[in-house]
């Protein structure tokens, strides 16, 4: 979870930077790299602990397993 939080922080900062520097190709490449890394980290966490988010951001197993623990803040 700490790695996911760190990548999320980088993505937020790059988003803010790109809002004012939309032509910075290097920053766009970094953003895309971290977005890909985030997807991989999220997939690994969810495969071990279950969905991190609801409302279509994560898939559910059968039966509905959103309420199964541990919760993301318990990892």
Buried (B, 14 or more C-beta within 10 A) or exposed (E): EEEBEEBBEBBEEBEEBBEEEEEBEEBBEBBEEBEEBBEEBBEEBBEEBBBBEEEEEBEEEEEEEEEEEEEBEEE
